[in-house]
Amino acid sequence: MAVPPEIDHDVIAALFQFRMATAEQLRVLHTPHVGPEQMRKRLRRLKDEGLVEAVVLPQAGKLQAWFLTEHAVRIAATFPELEGVASPPLPEDKTAARLRVGHVLAVVRTHVAFVAGARAAGDECGPLDFLPEVYHRFGEGRDGAVIPDGLLHYVQAGQHRRLHRAFVEVDRGTMASEKLAAKLIGYARFHEHHPVPAHLRRTSYSQSVLPAWQQRYPAFPRLLFVLADTGEQAAGRRVRDLQALADGHPMVARMLMTVKAGVARLADLEEHGPGAAVWETLANHTRGRCSAWEL
């Protein structure tokens, strides 16, 4: 089966949004019923047209990650479906791309797992339903913002349609557990922040002002921590660290009374899908594993 020509548009849009991706990731996102070689041929043609470049991944044989050229970025910026999506910084050169590609591809892998899982479950989650690095400023300084690895949109399409939003954090085990757990505190601060002066926060005026997050979302997105390239023992330690913070930090504990939060291994998402019982909940960790939508 050949790749339809309109896939060129979709591939360029995906590379604009995600910065880099492998041919196999792009195939699963856009043409899951087409063989891998067809997508590779399409990418080579786009390269001949000056629209994409590739870098060989470190320690991965001949596997390549693809990214847009400056010319293609200017074209993609005019696509209606990318309105409001920040233009990604281009790699300075192929060396820079190769050094930065690990985390980017782990984030794309995570979204591919959600897209594939949605297809299998009859739900809705498209190639662009994951916005990387959406900036949420709510205060001053370095601690006054949260920047999730992705903002996920997912629709359960059963008898009663349910729209889910989630802040997704992807961890490859490259940061200390303390730093990963500290991200929960950042989300808790965002959850509680009211954009009013400090001297008015305990007055009736402050009670009439919406929290910062509610000016953007009807409900606070659930928090999904995804552990990539992590074995079961290391993942278990990460989970316990997150759960300990959820129990021990009062602001985080207050947030988790109403905000759903969980953690899962990327390998389990890829094998079983996000709707399977692969998620450890952070708010009530005596409970067994559950679906992302049952947290």
Solvent accessible surface area in square Angstrom, and as a share of the most:
residue,aa,sasa,rsa
1,M,172,0.77
2,A,76,0.59
3,V,7,0.04
4,P,49,0.31
5,P,99,0.62
6,E,107,0.48
7,I,11,0.06
8,D,32,0.17
9,H,74,0.33
10,D,49,0.26
11,V,0,0.00
12,I,10,0.05
13,A,2,0.01
14,A,1,0.01
15,L,1,0.01
16,F,4,0.02
17,Q,5,0.02
18,F,6,0.02
19,R,52,0.19
20,M,3,0.01
21,A,1,0.01
22,T,10,0.06
23,A,11,0.08
24,E,74,0.33
25,Q,17,0.07
26,L,1,0.00
27,R,38,0.14
28,V,25,0.15
29,L,3,0.01
30,H,29,0.13
31,T,8,0.05
32,P,43,0.27
33,H,157,0.70
34,V,7,0.04
35,G,37,0.35
36,P,64,0.41
37,E,68,0.30
38,Q,59,0.26
39,M,0,0.00
40,R,100,0.36
41,K,103,0.44
42,R,28,0.10
43,L,0,0.00
44,R,110,0.40
45,R,138,0.50
46,L,1,0.01
47,K,83,0.35
48,D,128,0.66
49,E,98,0.44
50,G,35,0.34
51,L,20,0.10
52,V,0,0.00
53,E,57,0.25
54,A,5,0.04
55,V,4,0.02
56,V,70,0.40
57,L,18,0.09
58,P,72,0.45
59,Q,193,0.86
60,A,39,0.30
61,G,63,0.60
62,K,186,0.79
63,L,86,0.43
64,Q,64,0.28
65,A,0,0.00
66,W,11,0.04
67,F,17,0.07
68,L,3,0.02
69,T,28,0.16
70,E,109,0.49
71,H,90,0.40
72,A,0,0.00
73,V,17,0.10
74,R,148,0.54
75,I,64,0.32
76,A,0,0.00
77,A,59,0.46
78,T,106,0.61
79,F,22,0.09
80,P,110,0.69
81,E,80,0.36
82,L,5,0.02
83,E,152,0.68
84,G,83,0.80
85,V,34,0.19
86,A,85,0.66
87,S,66,0.43
88,P,12,0.08
89,P,83,0.52
90,L,54,0.27
91,P,21,0.13
92,E,138,0.62
93,D,80,0.42
94,K,93,0.40
95,T,70,0.41
96,A,19,0.14
97,A,0,0.00
98,R,86,0.31
99,L,144,0.72
100,R,92,0.34
101,V,5,0.03
102,G,25,0.24
103,H,69,0.31
104,V,25,0.15
105,L,16,0.08
106,A,3,0.02
107,V,11,0.06
108,V,1,0.01
109,R,69,0.25
110,T,0,0.00
111,H,0,0.00
112,V,20,0.11
113,A,5,0.04
114,F,0,0.00
115,V,1,0.01
116,A,41,0.32
117,G,13,0.12
118,A,1,0.01
119,R,99,0.36
120,A,95,0.74
121,A,69,0.53
122,G,52,0.50
123,D,29,0.15
124,E,78,0.35
125,C,11,0.07
126,G,22,0.21
127,P,36,0.23
128,L,47,0.23
129,D,52,0.27
130,F,0,0.00
131,L,52,0.26
132,P,23,0.14
133,E,89,0.40
134,V,25,0.14
135,Y,109,0.41
136,H,1,0.00
137,R,118,0.43
138,F,15,0.06
139,G,21,0.21
140,E,164,0.74
141,G,51,0.49
142,R,235,0.86
143,D,104,0.54
144,G,0,0.00
145,A,21,0.16
146,V,10,0.06
147,I,85,0.43
148,P,0,0.00
149,D,18,0.09
150,G,0,0.00
151,L,10,0.05
152,L,1,0.00
153,H,52,0.23
154,Y,3,0.01
155,V,23,0.13
156,Q,46,0.21
157,A,35,0.27
158,G,52,0.50
159,Q,170,0.76
160,H,140,0.63
161,R,149,0.54
162,R,116,0.42
163,L,94,0.47
164,H,8,0.04
165,R,63,0.23
166,A,1,0.00
167,F,1,0.00
168,V,0,0.00
169,E,7,0.03
170,V,5,0.03
171,D,4,0.02
172,R,79,0.29
173,G,39,0.38
174,T,108,0.63
175,M,59,0.26
176,A,63,0.48
177,S,32,0.20
178,E,141,0.63
179,K,136,0.58
180,L,2,0.01
181,A,10,0.07
182,A,47,0.36
183,K,64,0.27
184,L,0,0.00
185,I,50,0.25
186,G,17,0.17
187,Y,3,0.01
188,A,0,0.00
189,R,88,0.32
190,F,4,0.02
191,H,34,0.15
192,E,59,0.26
193,H,41,0.18
194,H,58,0.26
195,P,66,0.41
196,V,9,0.05
197,P,68,0.43
198,A,75,0.58
199,H,145,0.65
200,L,53,0.26
201,R,117,0.43
202,R,232,0.85
203,T,51,0.30
204,S,91,0.59
205,Y,117,0.45
206,S,5,0.03
207,Q,147,0.65
208,S,88,0.57
209,V,31,0.18
210,L,91,0.45
211,P,23,0.15
212,A,16,0.12
213,W,30,0.11
214,Q,70,0.31
215,Q,108,0.48
216,R,124,0.45
217,Y,12,0.04
218,P,101,0.63
219,A,64,0.49
220,F,21,0.09
221,P,2,0.01
222,R,21,0.08
223,L,2,0.01
224,L,0,0.00
225,F,2,0.01
226,V,0,0.00
227,L,2,0.01
228,A,0,0.00
229,D,94,0.49
230,T,16,0.09
231,G,43,0.42
232,E,131,0.59
233,Q,151,0.67
234,A,34,0.26
235,A,4,0.03
236,G,22,0.21
237,R,130,0.47
238,R,21,0.08
239,V,17,0.10
240,R,148,0.54
241,D,55,0.29
242,L,1,0.00
243,Q,18,0.08
244,A,63,0.49
245,L,34,0.17
246,A,5,0.04
247,D,89,0.46
248,G,61,0.58
249,H,46,0.20
250,P,90,0.57
251,M,50,0.22
252,V,0,0.00
253,A,38,0.29
254,R,118,0.43
255,M,0,0.00
256,L,12,0.06
257,M,160,0.71
258,T,102,0.60
259,V,6,0.04
260,K,86,0.36
261,A,1,0.01
262,G,0,0.00
263,V,0,0.00
264,A,4,0.03
265,R,47,0.17
266,L,1,0.00
267,A,46,0.36
268,D,20,0.11
269,L,2,0.01
270,E,84,0.38
271,E,129,0.58
272,H,104,0.47
273,G,11,0.10
274,P,1,0.01
275,G,48,0.46
276,A,29,0.22
277,A,66,0.51
278,V,11,0.06
279,W,0,0.00
280,E,39,0.18
281,T,7,0.04
282,L,0,0.00
283,A,53,0.41
284,N,83,0.42
285,H,69,0.31
286,T,122,0.71
287,R,99,0.36
288,G,51,0.49
289,R,130,0.47
290,C,6,0.03
291,S,10,0.06
292,A,0,0.00
293,W,13,0.05
294,E,105,0.47
295,L,22,0.11
